[in-house]
């Protein structure tokens, strides 16, 4: 019943900005952790950033200082503000939500939104 829907992707020039949004539906509980992964052509999916219900955040080194993750817990919505975008940021960005960190924790994924950084 849980569904994650991303929005906000698109084409942007290097140095530009985009704001991604992800809304999770189908549950009345806030996910322990929500975040964003991305997958570039020919590469494996990688974690970009995530945020816990308590507000603790983590970013992959390549986006630190440029991306900001935030969330609205009451609606299980997570955002990713992307600034100073680079061509290497081009990828499909996937929203992820976890019920916990234990092995038995549930893990949900969105269908992805394309981000293309090009002149």
C-alpha positions in Angstrom: 0.0 0.0 0.0 3.0 2.3 0.5 3.8 4.4 -2.5 6.6 7.0 -3.0 6.2 9.6 -5.7 9.0 11.8 -6.8 8.8 15.1 -8.6 11.0 18.1 -9.5 13.5 16.6 -11.9 14.3 18.1 -15.2 17.0 19.7 -17.4 19.2 22.3 -15.9 22.5 24.0 -16.9 25.7 23.5 -14.9 25.6 25.8 -11.8 21.8 25.7 -11.7 19.5 24.4 -9.1 16.6 22.0 -8.7 14.4 21.0 -5.9 13.2 17.4 -5.7 10.2 16.3 -3.7 9.0 12.9 -2.6 5.7 12.1 -0.9 5.0 8.8 0.7 1.4 7.6 1.0 -0.3 4.6 2.4 0.8 4.8 6.0 0.0 6.9 9.0 3.5 6.5 10.5 6.6 8.6 9.9 9.4 6.6 8.3 12.5 6.4 10.5 14.7 7.4 7.6 14.0 8.9 4.2 16.5 9.7 1.5 17.6 10.0 -2.1 19.7 7.6 -4.2 20.8 8.2 -7.8 21.9 6.0 -10.7 23.9 7.4 -13.6 24.1 5.6 -16.9 26.4 2.6 -16.6 26.8 3.0 -12.9 25.3 1.4 -9.8 22.8 3.1 -7.6 24.4 5.2 -4.9 23.2 6.9 -1.8 23.1 10.7 -2.1 21.6 11.8 1.2 19.3 10.7 3.9 17.5 12.2 6.9 16.0 10.6 10.0 12.8 11.5 11.8 15.0 13.3 14.3 16.6 15.4 11.7 20.0 13.7 11.5 21.4 14.0 8.0 24.1 12.4 5.9 25.5 13.3 2.5 27.8 11.6 0.1 31.0 13.5 -0.2 30.5 14.6 -3.8 27.4 16.6 -2.9 28.4 18.1 0.5 27.9 21.8 0.5 25.8 21.8 -2.6 22.7 19.6 -1.7 20.4 20.0 1.3 17.9 17.3 2.4 14.9 18.1 4.5 11.6 16.5 5.5 8.1 17.1 6.7 7.5 14.2 9.0 3.8 14.6 9.4 3.3 13.9 5.7 6.3 11.6 5.1 7.6 14.1 2.6 11.3 14.5 1.8 13.0 17.2 -0.2 16.4 17.6 -1.9 17.6 21.1 -2.7 20.3 20.7 -5.3 22.5 23.8 -5.9 25.6 24.3 -8.0 24.7 21.3 -10.1 27.4 19.6 -12.2 27.2 17.4 -15.2 28.3 14.5 -13.1 25.1 14.9 -11.0 23.1 13.7 -14.1 21.2 10.6 -13.0 17.9 9.2 -12.2 17.1 10.1 -8.6 15.2 7.7 -6.5 13.3 8.4 -3.2 13.8 5.8 -0.5 12.1 5.3 2.8 13.0 2.9 5.6 11.0 1.8 8.7 14.2 1.2 10.6 17.8 0.1 10.3 17.4 -3.5 11.4 17.7 -6.3 8.9 13.9 -6.9 9.0 13.1 -3.3 8.4 10.9 -2.5 5.4 12.4 -0.6 2.5 10.3 1.4 -0.1 11.3 3.0 -3.3 10.0 5.5 -5.7 10.1 5.1 -9.5 12.7 7.8 -10.0 12.9 11.2 -11.6 15.4 12.2 -14.2 17.9 15.0 -13.5 20.0 16.1 -16.4 22.7 18.7 -16.0 24.0 19.9 -19.4 24.8 23.0 -21.4 
